[in-house]
Amino acid sequence: MKGAIFTGLAEFVETHYTLTDWLEAIDSCDLPSNGEYIATEIYDDSEFFQLAGALSKQLNVPGEDIYRAFGEYFFTTLMAIALKHVEHITDLFDFIHAVDSIIHIEVQKADPLAYTPTLLYDQPNDNTLVVRYMSKRKMCHFAEGLILGAAKHFNQPVELCQSDCMLAGDDHCLIKIQMK
């Protein structure tokens, strides 16, 4: 996992909680990096999951809420990177379709070793988009947060519902996005 995710998580915790909370999470984990991250380097996924678990426990916040809130916070960072590829898009659903068809392709071009989830889409009507999320990392709640961040960016309020979840043993996650 890219170091930018770790540095983003540190910024999120320091912004929404405290620097002390971040340092305590690092101290409570067995991290090969010792909690020292460089945005452009690659770190083992397990470090991220350890930190998220430690934060959930010490802050007494469910893990899925940590992932979701971090995803919503981190959207602006990712959007700044992807903006040149999607600046023409003005609609949330069009943007979400572009994640797999444009953004993930550009990520792979820039870093052939980068791992991105697979996203498939079904749009039963103009106000509903269902995203099938598949990833070895099983970070569907982070993906939900990114969707919520995108909804804010495009000023299009949504409600999310997840009917299937890899964390519950399903082979994919189904995230239903409903325009309000």
C-alpha positions as a printed NumPy array, in Angstrom:
array([[  0.   ,   0.   ,   0.   ],
       [  1.309,   3.433,  -0.932],
       [  2.745,   5.545,   1.858],
       [  0.377,   8.342,   0.864],
       [ -2.463,   6.342,   2.437],
       [ -0.519,   6.157,   5.701],
       [  0.43 ,   9.828,   5.704],
       [ -3.201,  10.634,   4.87 ],
       [ -4.376,   8.494,   7.787],
       [ -1.972,  10.327,  10.093],
       [ -3.325,  13.699,   8.91 ],
       [ -6.9  ,  12.465,   9.327],
       [ -6.298,  11.315,  12.907],
       [ -4.44 ,  14.503,  13.83 ],
       [ -7.228,  16.638,  12.288],
       [-10.235,  14.759,  13.678],
       [ -8.696,  13.517,  16.922],
       [ -5.208,  14.349,  18.228],
       [ -1.544,  13.792,  17.45 ],
       [ -1.375,  11.858,  20.724],
       [ -4.035,   9.444,  19.42 ],
       [ -1.931,   8.8  ,  16.306],
       [  1.256,   8.251,  18.301],
       [ -0.528,   5.917,  20.724],
       [ -1.873,   3.876,  17.808],
       [  1.634,   3.552,  16.374],
       [  3.035,   2.532,  19.764],
       [  0.366,  -0.147,  20.219],
       [  1.164,  -1.844,  16.895],
       [  4.021,  -4.042,  15.733],
       [  4.964,  -2.093,  12.604],
       [  8.031,  -2.983,  10.502],
       [  8.183,   0.695,   9.455],
       [  7.985,   1.869,  13.079],
       [  5.182,   4.141,  11.915],
       [  7.492,   6.236,   9.744],
       [  5.969,   6.677,   6.287],
       [  7.056,   8.318,   3.049],
       [  4.191,   9.036,   0.64 ],
       [  5.901,   7.514,  -2.419],
       [  7.094,   4.288,  -0.758],
       [  5.197,   0.982,  -0.502],
       [  4.312,  -0.579,   2.864],
       [  2.691,  -3.85 ,   3.799],
       [ -1.104,  -3.68 ,   3.888],
       [ -1.072,  -5.278,   7.335],
       [  0.356,  -2.077,   8.818],
       [ -2.681,  -0.107,   7.692],
       [ -5.077,  -2.701,   9.087],
       [ -3.181,  -2.803,  12.394],
       [ -3.332,   0.983,  12.71 ],
       [ -7.026,   1.161,  11.81 ],
       [ -7.781,  -1.587,  14.352],
       [ -5.752,   0.142,  17.051],
       [ -7.499,   3.457,  16.364],
       [-10.899,   1.789,  16.481],
       [-10.107,   0.236,  19.844],
       [ -8.499,   3.247,  21.504],
       [-11.042,   5.768,  20.186],
       [-13.958,   3.396,  20.834],
       [-15.19 ,   3.924,  17.274],
       [-16.32 ,   0.975,  15.115],
       [-13.726,   0.063,  12.511],
       [-16.094,   0.602,   9.598],
       [-16.727,   4.158,  10.851],
       [-12.966,   4.839,  10.963],
       [-12.549,   3.561,   7.388],
       [-15.593,   5.476,   6.111],
       [-14.61 ,   8.778,   7.762],
       [-11.028,   8.424,   6.537],
       [-12.235,   7.686,   2.991],
       [-14.433,  10.774,   3.003],
       [-11.522,  12.872,   4.306],
       [ -8.992,  11.375,   1.86 ],
       [-11.169,  11.916,  -1.218],
       [ -9.88 ,  15.482,  -1.669],
       [ -6.283,  14.216,  -1.757],
       [ -7.079,  11.595,  -4.384],
       [ -9.222,  13.999,  -6.397],
       [ -6.368,  16.51 ,  -6.554],
       [ -4.177,  13.795,  -8.084],
       [ -6.837,  12.608, -10.559],
       [ -8.317,  15.992, -11.465],
       [ -6.53 ,  16.399, -14.808],
       [ -8.115,  13.125, -15.991],
       [-11.668,  13.876, -14.82 ],
       [-11.965,  17.663, -14.769],
       [-14.631,  17.495, -17.482],
       [-16.946,  15.413, -15.253],
       [-19.661,  17.313, -13.371],
       [-21.905,  14.471, -12.151],
       [-21.325,  12.031,  -9.286],
       [-22.448,   8.903, -11.145],
       [-20.358,   9.806, -14.196],
       [-17.393,  10.309, -11.885],
       [-17.893,   6.962, -10.149],
       [-18.007,   5.23 , -13.551],
       [-14.739,   6.994, -14.415],
       [-12.966,   5.584, -11.361],
       [-12.514,   2.182, -12.965],
       [-12.505,   3.253, -16.62 ],
       [-10.145,   6.233, -16.312],
       [ -8.576,   6.765, -12.875],
       [ -7.542,   3.179, -12.149],
       [ -6.085,   2.878, -15.661],
       [ -4.015,   6.033, -15.111],
       [ -2.859,   4.709, -11.728],
       [ -1.682,   1.506, -13.422],
       [  0.149,   3.491, -16.112],
       [  1.943,   5.563, -13.487],
       [  2.732,   2.577, -11.271],
       [  2.362,  -0.881, -12.842],
       [  2.738,  -2.459,  -9.383],
       [ -0.169,  -0.501,  -7.902],
       [ -3.142,  -2.548,  -6.792],
       [ -6.609,  -1.147,  -7.45 ],
       [ -9.961,  -2.754,  -6.681],
       [-12.296,  -3.954,  -9.415],
       [-15.548,  -2.031,  -9.749],
       [-18.571,  -3.078, -11.795],
       [-21.7  ,  -0.989, -12.141],
       [-25.446,  -1.335, -12.546],
       [-27.682,   1.703, -12.868],
       [-31.321,   0.605, -12.558],
       [-32.593,   4.207, -12.777],
       [-31.365,   7.811, -12.934],
       [-31.21 ,   8.14 ,  -9.133],
       [-29.578,   4.812,  -8.257],
       [-26.16 ,   3.33 ,  -8.932],
       [-25.061,  -0.042,  -7.593],
       [-21.326,  -0.632,  -7.377],
       [-19.923,  -4.148,  -7.136],
       [-16.648,  -3.77 ,  -5.277],
       [-14.051,  -6.56 ,  -5.334],
       [-10.683,  -6.259,  -3.649],
       [ -8.239,  -8.479,  -1.826],
       [ -7.968,  -5.664,   0.738],
       [-11.706,  -5.713,   1.504],
       [-11.779,  -1.957,   2.169],
       [-15.399,  -1.435,   1.153],
       [-16.087,   0.976,   4.018],
       [-13.16 ,   3.125,   2.854],
       [-14.723,   3.005,  -0.641],
       [-18.016,   4.156,   0.889],
       [-16.174,   7.101,   2.417],
       [-14.643,   7.966,  -0.947],
       [-18.139,   7.894,  -2.466],
       [-19.402,  10.223,   0.277],
       [-16.45 ,  12.544,  -0.359],
       [-17.236,  12.55 ,  -4.069],
       [-20.902,  13.277,  -3.344],
       [-19.851,  16.335,  -1.344],
       [-17.462,  17.4  ,  -4.092],
       [-20.225,  17.26 ,  -6.704],
       [-22.796,  18.685,  -4.27 ],
       [-25.071,  15.692,  -4.814],
       [-26.253,  14.233,  -1.47 ],
       [-26.619,  10.459,  -1.369],
       [-27.561,   7.605,   0.902],
       [-25.506,   4.42 ,   0.866],
       [-26.605,   0.871,   1.588],
       [-24.426,  -2.219,   1.407],
       [-26.319,  -5.472,   0.903],
       [-23.403,  -7.862,   0.302],
       [-20.018,  -7.534,   1.988],
       [-16.741,  -9.388,   1.639],
       [-16.143,  -8.813,   5.35 ],
       [-19.262, -10.916,   6.014],
       [-18.043, -13.713,   3.736],
       [-19.549, -12.63 ,   0.416],
       [-17.333, -12.776,  -2.699],
       [-17.963,  -9.081,  -3.407],
       [-19.549,  -6.009,  -1.851],
       [-22.655,  -4.368,  -3.293],
       [-22.85 ,  -0.677,  -2.496],
       [-26.13 ,   0.962,  -3.475],
       [-25.881,   4.711,  -3.984],
       [-29.214,   6.506,  -3.9  ],
       [-29.523,  10.192,  -4.757],
       [-31.442,  12.109,  -2.099]])
